[in-house]
């Protein structure tokens, strides 16, 4: 398989790759923090880009990379004198860096990510030390036109121990004019010494308006309810795309319709959801269904403490407030969420039939609803 045809570990299904996305929505604070450091000539050599999955961390990393490769250092002078400081991270649309980065052919750029295992026809589970060692050859090359070399690590959480230790050595003794951009979904999993050598850029969940704009930029069809997508995706564009592609809003409505029958649940509705999970070739929809049950448990817990402002689907708020009318009920639902998380992991580990796992979850929810009602 040619390199162009290989799957990419850092791309969401149904969405363009982050390096092909030139516009970023909802992360103006992170952009301003980086631009301010650049303008003051206080650019750190390593940046840890954190936040939930799918909110634009990788898109920000690629945006920063293009900016760094195309922009002279603050205060740099040419034959016409010092260039004015940039007012944004935008670069000219016809700048040659843009197609080079899109093709992964810019000599000043290195992408560190999980490699494709050609023998097993899947991505390796981790970024290995062999991948990190390739940085030595990259840094040994001469500096590029702008004098910078940029490394993107996506995602840093996926490095194994040896790879993390090898990258730490680079962070401790960074090469001249090198800037590392580490994307991290769970920074707590990184070595404390790695975190301490990076400056953090925090990305936040998107609002409904930013979500709609981001989905349109990603090529999604006209979005009927961006607010519902923002609610159920946790402000994650990647998760919102999964909801759109796999009819996630309809699935969540089915969960709410079933929950409306608690504590005397409608068995036929429960079996119908189990059939969705058990359908042949429906692994992605099964995984989404599990995440939607998790979202239901989170939202019903929040309803009990008055922290849920509006419906994600019609009628949801009425159902959730009936099931979780007070603090005590909220604690019961939160406890169930923690318990079911472990049961789901075990069920998947032992290859439990998906429909049986869904029915087990529904029974546990129905029991919790009965206790809350009592």
C-alpha positions as CSV (number, residue, x, y, z in Angstrom):
1,X,0.0,0.0,0.0
2,X,1.4,3.4,-0.9
3,X,1.9,6.0,1.7
4,X,-0.9,8.2,0.3
5,X,-3.4,5.3,0.7
6,X,-2.4,4.4,4.2
7,X,-4.9,5.2,7.0
8,X,-3.8,7.9,9.4
9,X,-3.9,7.4,13.2
10,X,-4.4,11.2,13.8
11,X,-7.6,11.6,11.6
12,X,-11.3,11.3,12.6
13,X,-13.4,9.2,10.2
14,X,-15.5,11.3,8.0
15,X,-13.5,14.5,8.6
16,X,-10.6,16.1,6.7
17,X,-7.2,15.7,8.3
18,X,-6.3,18.5,10.8
19,X,-3.4,19.6,8.6
20,X,-5.9,20.3,5.8
21,X,-8.1,22.4,8.0
22,X,-6.9,26.0,7.9
23,X,-9.6,27.6,10.1
24,X,-10.0,27.0,13.8
25,X,-13.1,27.7,15.8
26,X,-13.6,28.4,19.5
27,X,-9.9,28.5,20.6
28,X,-9.1,32.2,20.4
29,X,-7.7,32.2,23.9
30,X,-5.1,29.6,23.1
31,X,-4.2,31.3,19.9
32,X,-3.8,34.6,21.6
33,X,-1.6,33.1,24.3
34,X,0.8,31.7,21.7
35,X,0.8,34.8,19.5
36,X,1.5,37.0,22.6
37,X,4.5,34.9,23.4
38,X,5.7,35.2,19.8
39,X,5.3,38.9,19.7
40,X,7.2,39.4,22.9
41,X,10.0,37.1,21.6
42,X,9.4,34.7,24.5
43,X,8.5,31.7,22.5
44,X,9.0,28.5,24.6
45,X,10.6,25.5,22.9
46,X,7.8,23.1,23.8
47,X,4.0,23.6,24.0
48,X,1.6,21.1,25.5
49,X,-1.8,21.5,23.7
50,X,-4.4,20.0,26.0
51,X,-8.2,19.6,26.2
52,X,-10.9,17.0,25.4
53,X,-10.8,15.0,22.3
54,X,-12.1,16.6,19.1
55,X,-12.1,20.2,20.2
56,X,-9.4,21.3,17.7
57,X,-6.1,20.5,19.5
58,X,-4.5,19.0,16.4
59,X,-5.9,21.7,14.1
60,X,-4.3,24.2,16.4
61,X,-1.0,22.4,16.3
62,X,-0.9,22.4,12.5
63,X,-2.0,26.0,12.4
64,X,0.9,26.9,14.7
65,X,3.3,24.8,12.6
66,X,2.4,26.6,9.4
67,X,2.7,30.0,11.2
68,X,6.2,29.1,12.6
69,X,7.5,27.8,9.3
70,X,6.2,30.8,7.4
71,X,6.9,33.7,9.8
72,X,10.2,35.3,10.7
73,X,11.1,35.6,14.4
74,X,9.9,38.7,16.1
75,X,12.1,41.7,15.5
76,X,13.9,40.0,12.6
77,X,15.1,42.5,9.9
78,X,15.6,42.2,6.2
79,X,16.8,44.8,3.6
80,X,13.6,46.7,4.3
81,X,14.0,46.9,8.0
82,X,12.1,45.1,10.8
83,X,8.9,43.4,9.8
84,X,5.8,44.5,11.7
85,X,4.7,42.0,14.3
86,X,2.0,39.6,13.1
87,X,-1.5,40.3,14.4
88,X,-2.8,36.8,13.9
89,X,-1.7,33.2,13.2
90,X,-2.9,33.5,9.6
91,X,-0.5,33.3,6.8
92,X,-1.0,34.2,3.1
93,X,-3.3,31.7,1.3
94,X,-0.7,31.4,-1.5
95,X,2.3,30.8,0.8
96,X,4.3,27.8,-0.3
97,X,4.4,26.4,3.3
98,X,0.7,25.5,3.0
99,X,0.9,22.9,0.2
100,X,4.2,21.6,1.6
101,X,2.7,21.0,5.1
102,X,-0.4,19.4,3.5
103,X,1.8,17.0,1.6
104,X,4.1,16.4,4.7
105,X,7.0,17.5,2.5
106,X,8.2,20.6,4.3
107,X,11.8,20.0,5.4
108,X,11.3,21.9,8.6
109,X,8.4,19.7,9.8
110,X,8.4,16.3,11.6
111,X,5.2,14.4,12.5
112,X,5.5,11.9,15.3
113,X,2.5,9.6,15.6
114,X,1.6,5.9,15.8
115,X,2.9,4.0,12.8
116,X,0.9,1.7,10.6
117,X,1.7,-2.0,11.1
118,X,1.7,-3.4,7.6
119,X,1.9,-7.0,8.7
120,X,-1.1,-6.8,11.0
121,X,-3.0,-4.2,8.9
122,X,-3.6,-1.9,11.9
123,X,-2.0,1.0,13.8
124,X,0.5,0.1,16.5
125,X,-0.9,0.6,20.0
126,X,1.8,3.1,20.9
127,X,4.3,5.5,19.6
128,X,7.5,3.6,20.0
129,X,11.0,4.6,20.8
130,X,12.1,3.9,17.2
131,X,9.8,6.6,16.0
132,X,11.2,9.1,18.5
133,X,14.8,8.2,17.5
134,X,14.0,9.4,14.0
135,X,14.1,12.9,15.4
136,X,17.9,12.7,15.6
137,X,18.1,12.5,11.8
138,X,15.6,15.3,11.4
139,X,17.5,17.7,13.7
140,X,20.8,16.8,12.1
141,X,19.6,18.4,8.8
142,X,20.3,22.0,8.1
143,X,17.8,24.6,9.3
144,X,15.0,25.5,6.9
145,X,14.4,28.9,5.1
146,X,13.0,30.5,8.3
147,X,15.6,28.9,10.5
148,X,13.0,26.8,12.5
149,X,12.3,23.2,12.8
150,X,8.8,22.1,14.1
151,X,7.8,18.8,15.6
152,X,4.2,17.7,16.1
153,X,3.5,14.8,18.5
154,X,-0.1,13.6,18.0
155,X,-0.8,12.3,20.5
156,X,1.8,12.5,23.2
157,X,-0.4,10.2,25.5
158,X,0.2,7.4,23.1
159,X,4.0,7.2,23.7
160,X,5.2,4.1,25.5
161,X,7.6,4.5,28.4
162,X,10.8,4.2,26.3
163,X,9.5,6.7,23.8
164,X,8.5,9.1,26.5
165,X,11.9,9.0,28.0
166,X,13.6,9.5,24.6
167,X,11.4,12.5,24.0
168,X,12.2,13.9,27.4
169,X,15.9,14.0,26.5
170,X,15.0,16.2,23.5
171,X,12.9,18.5,25.8
172,X,15.8,18.7,28.3
173,X,18.3,19.7,25.6
174,X,16.3,21.1,22.7
175,X,18.2,21.7,19.5
176,X,18.5,25.4,18.4
177,X,15.5,26.9,16.7
178,X,13.4,23.7,17.4
179,X,9.8,24.0,18.6
180,X,7.9,20.9,19.8
181,X,4.0,20.9,19.8
182,X,2.6,18.0,21.9
183,X,-1.1,17.2,21.5
184,X,-2.4,15.6,24.7
185,X,-6.0,14.4,25.5
186,X,-5.0,13.2,28.9
187,X,-1.9,15.2,30.2
188,X,-2.1,13.4,33.5
189,X,-0.8,10.3,31.7
190,X,2.4,12.0,30.7
191,X,5.6,12.0,32.7
192,X,5.6,14.9,35.1
193,X,9.0,15.9,33.8
194,X,7.6,16.2,30.3
195,X,4.7,18.4,31.5
196,X,7.1,20.6,33.5
197,X,9.2,21.3,30.4
198,X,6.3,22.5,28.3
199,X,4.1,25.5,28.3
200,X,0.4,24.6,28.2
201,X,-2.2,25.8,25.7
202,X,-5.6,24.8,26.9
203,X,-8.3,24.1,24.3
204,X,-12.0,24.2,25.5
205,X,-15.2,22.6,24.3
206,X,-17.0,24.4,21.5
207,X,-20.2,26.4,21.9
208,X,-23.2,25.6,19.6
209,X,-22.3,28.5,17.2
210,X,-18.7,27.4,17.0
211,X,-19.7,23.8,16.6
212,X,-22.0,24.6,13.6
213,X,-19.2,26.7,11.9
214,X,-16.6,23.9,12.5
215,X,-18.9,21.2,11.2
216,X,-19.6,23.2,8.1
217,X,-15.9,23.8,7.6
218,X,-15.4,20.0,7.9
219,X,-17.8,19.4,5.1
220,X,-20.8,18.2,7.1
221,X,-24.2,18.6,5.6
222,X,-26.5,21.4,6.9
223,X,-26.7,20.9,10.7
224,X,-30.3,20.9,12.0
225,X,-29.5,21.1,15.6
226,X,-26.0,22.3,16.4
227,X,-27.0,22.9,20.0
228,X,-28.0,19.3,20.6
229,X,-24.7,18.2,18.9
230,X,-22.7,20.5,21.2
231,X,-24.5,19.2,24.3
232,X,-24.1,15.5,23.5
233,X,-20.6,15.7,22.0
234,X,-19.3,17.7,25.0
235,X,-18.2,20.4,22.6
236,X,-16.1,18.0,20.6
237,X,-16.2,18.4,16.8
238,X,-14.8,14.8,16.4
239,X,-17.6,13.4,18.5
240,X,-20.2,15.5,16.8
241,X,-19.1,14.1,13.4
242,X,-19.5,10.6,14.8
243,X,-23.0,11.5,16.0
244,X,-23.9,12.8,12.5
245,X,-22.4,9.9,10.6
246,X,-23.9,7.3,12.9
247,X,-27.3,8.8,13.5
248,X,-26.3,9.5,17.1
249,X,-29.1,12.0,17.9
250,X,-31.7,9.4,17.0
251,X,-29.9,6.8,19.1
252,X,-29.9,9.2,22.1
253,X,-33.6,9.9,21.6
254,X,-34.2,6.1,21.8
255,X,-32.3,6.0,25.1
256,X,-34.5,8.9,26.5
257,X,-37.6,7.2,25.2
258,X,-36.5,4.0,27.1
259,X,-35.6,6.0,30.2
260,X,-39.1,7.5,30.2
261,X,-40.5,4.0,31.0
262,X,-38.2,3.6,34.1
263,X,-38.7,2.1,36.7
264,X,-40.9,-0.3,34.8
265,X,-38.8,-0.4,31.7
266,X,-40.2,-1.3,28.2
267,X,-38.4,-4.5,27.4
268,X,-39.1,-4.2,23.7
269,X,-37.4,-0.8,23.5
270,X,-34.4,-2.2,25.5
271,X,-34.1,-5.2,23.1
272,X,-34.3,-2.8,20.1
273,X,-31.2,-0.9,21.4
274,X,-29.5,-4.3,22.0
275,X,-30.2,-5.2,18.3
276,X,-28.5,-1.9,17.3
277,X,-25.3,-2.9,19.2
278,X,-25.3,-6.5,18.0
279,X,-25.8,-5.7,14.3
280,X,-23.1,-7.2,12.0
281,X,-20.4,-4.7,11.2
282,X,-21.8,-2.2,13.6
283,X,-18.8,-1.8,15.9
284,X,-18.6,1.9,15.5
285,X,-22.3,2.3,16.3
286,X,-22.0,0.0,19.3
287,X,-19.1,2.1,20.6
288,X,-21.2,5.2,20.1
289,X,-24.1,3.7,21.9
290,X,-22.0,3.0,24.9
291,X,-20.7,6.6,24.9
292,X,-24.3,7.8,24.7
293,X,-25.3,5.7,27.7
294,X,-22.4,7.3,29.5
295,X,-23.6,10.7,28.5
296,X,-27.1,9.9,29.7
297,X,-25.7,8.9,33.1
298,X,-23.7,12.1,33.3
299,X,-26.7,14.2,32.4
300,X,-29.2,12.5,34.7
301,X,-26.6,13.0,37.5
302,X,-26.3,16.7,36.7
303,X,-30.1,17.0,36.6
304,X,-30.3,16.0,40.3
305,X,-28.2,19.0,41.3
306,X,-29.8,21.5,39.0
307,X,-26.8,21.7,36.7
308,X,-28.7,20.8,33.5
309,X,-30.0,23.8,31.6
310,X,-31.8,22.6,28.5
311,X,-32.9,19.6,26.5
312,X,-30.4,17.8,24.2
313,X,-33.4,16.1,22.5
314,X,-37.1,17.0,23.0
315,X,-38.5,15.9,26.3
316,X,-35.1,14.9,27.8
317,X,-35.2,17.4,30.7
318,X,-38.6,16.2,31.9
319,X,-37.4,12.6,31.9
320,X,-34.1,13.4,33.7
321,X,-35.6,15.6,36.4
322,X,-38.2,12.9,37.2
323,X,-35.5,10.2,37.5
324,X,-33.1,12.4,39.4
325,X,-35.1,14.9,41.5
326,X,-32.6,15.6,44.2
327,X,-29.0,15.4,45.5
328,X,-29.5,11.8,46.8
329,X,-30.7,10.6,43.4
330,X,-27.9,12.4,41.7
331,X,-25.3,10.5,43.8
332,X,-27.0,7.2,43.1
333,X,-26.8,7.8,39.3
334,X,-23.2,9.0,39.6
335,X,-22.3,5.9,41.5
336,X,-24.0,3.8,38.8
337,X,-22.0,5.5,36.1
338,X,-18.7,4.6,37.8
339,X,-19.9,1.0,38.3
340,X,-21.1,0.5,34.8
341,X,-17.8,1.9,33.4
342,X,-16.0,-1.0,34.9
343,X,-18.6,-3.6,33.8
344,X,-18.5,-2.4,30.2
345,X,-14.7,-2.6,30.1
346,X,-14.9,-6.2,31.5
347,X,-17.7,-7.1,29.1
348,X,-15.7,-6.0,26.1
349,X,-12.5,-7.7,27.4
350,X,-14.3,-11.1,27.6
351,X,-16.2,-10.5,24.3
352,X,-19.6,-10.4,26.0
353,X,-22.4,-10.4,23.5
354,X,-23.2,-6.6,22.8
355,X,-26.9,-7.0,23.2
356,X,-26.5,-8.8,26.5
357,X,-24.2,-6.0,27.7
358,X,-26.7,-3.3,26.7
359,X,-29.5,-5.2,28.4
360,X,-27.4,-5.6,31.6
361,X,-26.9,-1.8,31.6
362,X,-30.6,-1.1,31.1
363,X,-31.5,-3.4,34.0
364,X,-29.0,-1.6,36.3
365,X,-30.4,1.8,35.3
366,X,-34.0,0.6,35.9
367,X,-33.0,-0.6,39.4
368,X,-31.4,2.7,40.2
369,X,-34.5,4.5,38.9
370,X,-36.6,2.4,41.3
371,X,-34.4,3.3,44.2
372,X,-34.5,7.0,43.4
373,X,-38.3,6.9,43.1
374,X,-38.5,5.2,46.5
